[in-house]
Amino acid sequence: MTDDQKEKIRRTAASHGGKLPCAAAFALSREIEASLKEIGKFCNEENIRIKNCQLGCFP
């Protein structure tokens, strides 16, 4: 994952109170051309919580 992709995820999470909405993760995946797995891994590394999970995986 590039630094630009990581920064885009950080900015998006920051605009949502430090948590990344699941729907935003899906949109970012398409926008920055990164897999959901990559985004999830990065969020774990950065302690960015995913909220409003569409699959119920993240309360």
ABEGO torsion letter per residue (X at the ends): XBAAAAAAAAAAAAAAGGBBBAAAAAAAAAAAGBBAAAAAAAAAAAGBBBBGBAAGABX
